[in-house]
Amino acid sequence: MDIVTRPRILVVGAGFAGVECVRRLERRLSPDEAAVTLVTPFAYQLYLPLLPQVASGVLTPQSIAVSLRRSSKYRTRILPGGAIGVDLEAKVCVIRTITDEIVNEPYDYIVLAPGSVTRTFHIPGLVDNAFGMKTLAEAAYIRDHVISQLDLADASNDPAERAARLQFVVVGGGYAGTETAACLQLLTSNAVKRYPRLDPRLIRWHLIDIAPRLMPELGEKLGRSAQEVLRRRGVEVSLGVSIEKAGPQEVTFTDGRVVPTRTLIWTAGVVASPLIATLGAETVRGRLAVTTAMNLPGHDGVFALGDAAAVPDEAKHEEGAVCPPTAQHAMRQGRKVADNVIATLRNQPMQPYVHKDLGLVVDLGGRDAVSKPLGVELRGLPAQAVARGYHWSALRTNVAKTRVMTNWLLNAVAGDDFVRTGFQARRPAKLKDFEYTNSYLTPEQIRAQVEEAKPAQG
C-alpha cells in the first residue's frame, strides 16, 4: 500500500497516555496499515511522579526523562512541537513547532492526550511570582533557586533579608505539593550543615491548602500520618488557608499572615490543557466529555484520554464518576484507546475502559512514606519500599530503571553536594514562563489558519 493512502493516526502528547497509545499501535499495527505521528515538543516521556526528587537532587533530570526512541519497534514519526488548535470539521491539527513555525497536520484519526497545566486562580501576583512543579525545567530550576537562597542568605549581613530567603512556601496539599514540600525540606535541612554561618532554626517551610486535610484520597489516617511526618521535620502545615496575594518578596495568606519569602511554589491542582478549549466540544470541568470507549460523540475518529478527558469511571458504579487524572489510569487508557483506534480502523466494535484503582503511594523522602496499595495502609519503610518499587517498575525502559536505582543508591550512600547547575539564569523565570498557556489559538484563528493553508496545498 502506498504511503500516501495509508490512514493517518495523529497522537497529541507524550505523557503516560500518549506514549502507551503509540507503543500499542506500533505493536499491533503492521507498517502498511497506518502511518503514526506523535506531536510533542520533547522526544521523551517525563515520569512526573518523581519530579519532586529531581527538585531535591535525589534524582538527576535525565533519569526521569525516558527516551521515546529506545523501542526496538519504533517507527513513529515525531513532530517536535505543541498542538495549539484542532479543526474537527477539516480534520486538521494546528501545531507550533519548537522553532515557532505554525504548521497544519491533517489526520484521519486523532488521539488527544495533551495532559494538563497548572491550575491558577485570579490571585494578584501569582503567575508573576510563583514557581510551578509541572515540567522538568521547573524542577531543575527550583533546585537551583532553593540552593541559591541558602547561598545568598549565607552571604547577607542583613538579618531581615537572611530570614526572608530562608522561608519557603508551598501551596497545595495534594500529592505533588506534599511530596515537594517534604523532599525540599530534606534538601535544606541537609544542606544547611554546610553553611556554618546560618542558623538552622531560621529555615522555615510552610505547606498550605484550602482543603481541611492533606491528600484526602489517601483517607484520614494516612493523611494525618503524612502531616505528622512533616510537622516532626518542622514543616508548618496550615489547612483551610490559601494565598490572597503574592509579591516578589512576600506572600499574604487568606488568614491575614504576611510571610517574607523569595520562594513561593504553587502546586494547587491541574486543569486540562488549553488545547481542549479550542475544539468547541462539550466538556466536564474543563475536560473533554467522551464515552467509555474514549471517543468523542458526533466526531468520527476523535479520541481523548488522560488528564484532558472526562473518561467515565465504570469501576465505581456511581453516576457521573470520572477517572482521576493519575498515571495509573492514563497508562491503561492509552493501551485501551489504541485498541479502539485499531478496532475502528478494521471496522470492529470498540470496547469500554474499565479499571479499578490499585491504590496510591506518596514518597516523603528519606525513610518516610505513606502508601495504600490495594486498600492496605502502610507507613514508614514498608510504605517507602512499596512507593519506590511501584515507581521503579513503572519506568518504561531498563536504562531509566538503572539510572533511577543508581541515583537512589548513590544518594543514600554519598548524599548530595548541593551544587547549583546553572539552570537559574540572571533573568528569573516563574510559573508563567514555563507552560506557554498563551500559545493556543481561538476557534476563529484555527479556522483562518486552516483556510489560509488550503490554496498552498492545492
N, C-alpha and C positions, 0 to 999 in steps of 0.2 A: 504494500500500500504506500502510495506516495506521501511524503511527509506533510505536504500542504493539505491533504484531505483527511489527515488524522484529526479526531476530535481534540480540542484544546482544553485541558484542565488547568485552571489557574488557582493556586493556593496562596492566600494572603496571610503572611505571618509565620515566623519560625519559632514560635513558642512551643510548649508541650503539645498543644492540639495540632498545630500546623505540621510539625516535624513528624509526629506519629502518623498523621494522614499521608504525608508524602512517602514515608517508609513503606507503609502498607500498599500504596498504589504501585510503588516500584516492584514489590514482591509479587503482587497478584495480577498485574497487567503485563502483557507481552509488549515489547518495544513498538510494534506496529499497531497496537490497539488505540493508543492515545499519546499525545505529547503533554508532558507535565512541566509547568513553570511555577517556581516559588518566588514570591515577592518578599524581600527582606533587605533592610539596609546592611545587615551583618551576615557573614557566612558562618554563623554559629548559633547554637541554641543555648540560651542563658538558663542555668539552673537556679532560678530565683530563690528557692527556699534557703540557699546557702549564702545569699548576698550579705547578711549581717556579719558572717565570718570573714568575708573579704574586707568589709569596712574595719573590722577589728584586727586584721592582719593574720588571722589563723590560717586562712587560705589565700593563695595568690589569685589575681584576677583570671589568669589563663586556665586555672584548674576547673572553673565552673563555666567556662565558655567552650561548649562541646562542638567541635568541628562538624559541619554538615557534609564534608567531603571525605569522611572516613569510611563510609559504607562501600563495601566491595561491589554492590549492585547500583551504585549511584549513577543516575543518568538524567536527573532533573536539571533543567536549566534554571539558574539563579538569576533573577533580575534584581540588581543591587539598588534598592530604593524603598520608598514607602508609598503605599496606596493612599491617595488623598481624595478619592471620589470614585463612585461606581454609577454608571448609567445602566440600569436594569433593562430598559427597553432596547437600547442599542447593543447590549451585551459587551460593554467596554469598561475597563478599569483604567482610571487615570492615575499615573504614577509619577512621583517626583524622584528622580534618580539621585544618587549621592553626589552628583556633580550639578544638581539643581536644574537639570533638564526635565521638562514635562513631556511624558510620552503616553500614548494611548495603547493599551494592551487588550486586544479582542479575546474573547473566550467563548467556549460552548458550555463549559461547566465551571462554576466558581465556588471555592470553599473559603468562607470568610472566617479567619481566625486571627484577627489583628490584636487580640488581647485587650489590655486595659491601660488607663493612665491614672495618675494620682488624682484622687478626688479633692478638690479645693472648694472653699466657700468664699463668699464676698467679705473676707476679713481684711481690713486695711493693712497693707504692707506684707501680706502673707507671701504672695508669689515673688515679691522682690527681695525678701529677706530670709526665706526658709529654704532648707535643703530637702530634697526628696530622697527616697530609697527604693527606686524602681529600676534603675539601669546600672550596668557595670561601671560606667563612667561616674555616676553619682556615688557609688560605694567607694571607689578608689579615691575620689575627690574628698569625701567626708573623712576618710582615714587621714589624708594629708592635712586637712583642716584641723582635726582634733589634735593631732600631734603638734601642729604649728601653734595652737593656743597654749600648749604647755611650754613650748619654746619661748613664745612672746611673754607669757606670764613670768617665766624664769628670768627673762632679761629686763623686765619692767621694774622701776623703782617706785611706781605709783600703786599704793595698796588697793585703791578702788579699781584700777584697770586690772590688776592681778586677780582680784576676786571675781570680776565680771568674766574674764577669759576662762576661769575655772568653773563656771556654772554652765550646765548643758541641759537643754530642754528637748524632750521627745514627746510629740503629740500623737496619740493613737495607741490604745491598749489592746489591739488585735495581735496576731502572731508577729507581723512584721515589726510593729513598734516595740512589743515586749522583748523580742529577741535582739533588736537593735540596741535598746537601752541596756540590756543585760550584757551583751558582748562588748559594747563600747565602754561600759563602766569597768569591766575587767581590764580592758586596754589601758585606761587612765590609771587605775589603781596599781597595775604592774609597772607602768611607765614612770610614775612619779618617784619610784625608788631610785631612778637615775637622775633625779633633779633634787639634789640636797638643799637647794635654796628655797624649795617650795614646801609649804605646809600641807600634807595630805588632807588635813581636815577642811581645807579651802575648796577641795574638789567636791562639787555637788551635782548630782544628776536628778532631774525631775522627769517623771513619766506621768502624763496627764491624759485623761479620756473622759468624754461626756457621759459614757455608759456607767452603770452602777458597779460593774466588776470587770476584771480583766478576762479576756478571752472567754466569753460566755459559752461558746460552743464546746469547751472542754468540761463544762459542769462547774458547779460552785466549789466543790472540794479542791479540784486540781487548780482552778483559777486562784483560789486562796493560797494554795501551796506556792504557786509561782510568785504571788505577791509577797509572801513571807520571805522567799529567797531574795527578792530584790531589796526588800526593806532591811534584811540582815546585812546586805552588802552596802547599805547606805543610800540606796535609791529612794527618793521621796515620791511615793505614788499618790496622786490626787485624782479621785474619781468624781464624776459629776461636774467636771471642770473642763473648760476649753480655752481657746485664745480669743481675746477681744480685739487686740491689735498687735502687730509685730513691727518693731523698728529695727534699725541696724545695730543698736546697742542695748536694747531692752525689749522684753516681751511682757504684755499686760494680760493677766488671766481674767476670766469672767468672774472670779470671786473677788476681784479688786487687787490682788497681789501684782506687784511690778518686780520682775526678775531681771537684773542687769546681766546680759549674756551676749556673746557673739555667736552662739550656736543654737539654732532652732531647727530641729529635724521633724518634718511633717510626714506622718505615715497613717493618717486618719482615713484609711479606706481607699478604694479604687472605683472608677466608673469605666464603662465600656469605651473603647477607642472612639474618638470623634468621627471616624470613618462611618460608623453605623448611622449617624445622623444625616449623612449625605444621600442615603438610599431613599428617604421619604417613605419608609415602610413602618409598620406597626412595631412599637417597642414596649417592653415591660421594664419600668425603672431604668430606662436608657439602654437596655439590652434587647437585641433583635428577637421578636416573637417568632419562634419556629415550632415545628411539630416534634413529636417524639422521635421521628426519623431525622431530625435536624435540617429539614428542607424548609424553604420559605414559601408559604402558601401563595398560590397565584403566580409564581415565577418558576418556570421550569429550569432545572439545572443550577439553582442557587441554594447553597447550604451555608449554615453558620453554626459555630460551636465555641466552646471555651468561655472566657470572660465576657466576650462580646455578644453572647446569645443566651436567651432565657430558655434553656432546654428543660422541658418538663421532667420532674424527678418522679418517675414511675415507682421507684422503690419505696417512697414514703407513703404512698396511698393517701395523700392529702390534696384536696382541691387547690389548684393554683401554686403548688410547690414547684420550685425550680432548683436545678442543681447548683450548689455553691461554686464560686469561682476558685476551685482548688486544682492543683496539678494532678491529683488523683483522678478527678473527673475528666480533666482536659485530655489526658493521655488516652483514656479509654474511649472518649468521644471521638478522638482523632482516628482511631482504628475503625470504629463503627461507621463514621461518616465516609471513610474511604470505601468500605464495603458497600455503602448505599450509593455512592457515586458509580462504582463498578456495576452494581445491580441496575441502575438507571441506564447506563451505557449499554448493557446487554439485555435490556427490556425485561428485567426480572423484578420481583417485588422487593421493596425496601423493608428493613427491619427496625423496630424501635430500639432506642437506647435505654437500657435498664442496668443500674449498678448500685449496690448497697455500699454505703460508705464504710471503709475498713478501719477508720479511726484517725487520730491526729497525733502529731509529735511536735514538741516545742523544745528546742535546744537553747538553754540559757547560758551556755559557755562553761568552761571548766568541768566540774563534775556534776553540774546541776542541769536537770531537765525534768519536764513533766510530759507524759505520754498516755495515750488512751487507745492502744491497739485492740480492735475487736471488743471494745467496751471495757477492757481491763485497765484500771487506773494504776499508773506507775509513777514513781518519783525517784530522784537521785540517780545513782549509777545504772540501775536497771533501765530506767527511762532513757538515760543517755545512750546506753547500748542500743536500745530499740530505735531511737531517733537517728543516730548516726548510721546504724545498719540499714534503715529504710532509705535514707538519702543516698548512701553509697550504692545500694543495689539499684536505685532508680536512675543513676547516671548511665548514659546510653552507650558509652564506649569503654573499652578496657583501659585505654590511655587516660581518660578522665578519671576513672576509678583509681588508677595507680597514682596519678597526681594528687588527688584528694587524700588518699590514705597516707601518702608520703608527707604531705603537708601537716596532717593531723599528728603523725608520729614525731616529726621534726619539731613542731610547736610544743608538744608535750615534753620532749626531752630538752630542747635548747631554748625554748621561749622565743621572745621577739626582740629585734634590735631597735624598734621604734623609729624607723627611718622614714623620712618624707621622700616620696619617689618623684616629685616634680609635677604631679598632675595639677597641683594648685598653682596656677599662673598668677601674675600680679593682678590681673583683672579678675575679680570674684565672679563666680558662676553660681546661680541659685536655681531653685526649682523651675522657674520659667525658662531657663536656658537649656534644659536637658531633654524635655519631652516634646518639643516642637508642636504644641497643640494649636498653634496659629497657622499651620501649613495647609489645613484642609479647605476644600472648596465648598461653595454652596451648590445646591442642585442646579441653579441657573448657570453658574460658572462651569459646572461639569457638562451641561448640555451644550454651551457655547464652545467649549474645548473639543467636544466630540464632533460637532457640526463643522467647526473650522478645519478639522483634520480630514474630513471626507473628500474635498477636492484633491488634496495632495495624494490621498490613497488611490483615488480614481485615476 
